């Protein structure tokens, strides 16, 4: 895992109640393969999510962008498993893994952020999923739950207390990022109108339940 820092933060301190609270928005995987109609793993409504995420950048003290960043031949690709198809499940060393179409391969158009997503000139980018043998849904940890991205250390160093998670996909990478944020001690929120889901059978309902059970607050829209 590694950070890529491009060239200014979008910074605007927000008052929450009677105290100053540094808020961070985590924008998850708004990339061409997920958000564009011709993407390898298109999420319905992904283009609208890119535009919705861009509209609220300036409401936050920090904006961190997560980027799926797979090498060719990644273990989560169905093409690497004989006789398997996308969305089948297999057992890997770290547990059950959903198999996906080849997507977000390093250096390809599909891996790039969507054109409608405004990425500030000096945003922090967390690249995940570049270990060929382990997938990574959360922006905090790989799916083996042992390897971390360094995001938690960065946010704590910056004094962030509250995170709002947006992006793609609601029922996988957004969900796991929000759950990890809550477990790590942040006030965690998901902004529903800035997300869309893959929506495999049962995954949206499972996401709603897991987020609620963990105490993650799901907002329909960002408060003014």
Secondary structure, 3 states (H helix, E strand, C coil): CEEEECCCCCCCCEEECCEEECEEEEEECCEHHHHCCCCCCCCCCHHHHHHHHHHCHHHCCEEEEEEECECCCCCCEHHHCCCCCCCCEEEECCEEEECECCCCECCCHHHCECCCCCCCCCCEEEEECCCCCCCCCCCCECCCCCCECCHHHHHHHCCCCEEEEEEECHHHHHHHHHHHHHHCCCEEEEEEEEEECCCCCCHHHHHHHHHHHHCCEEECCCCC
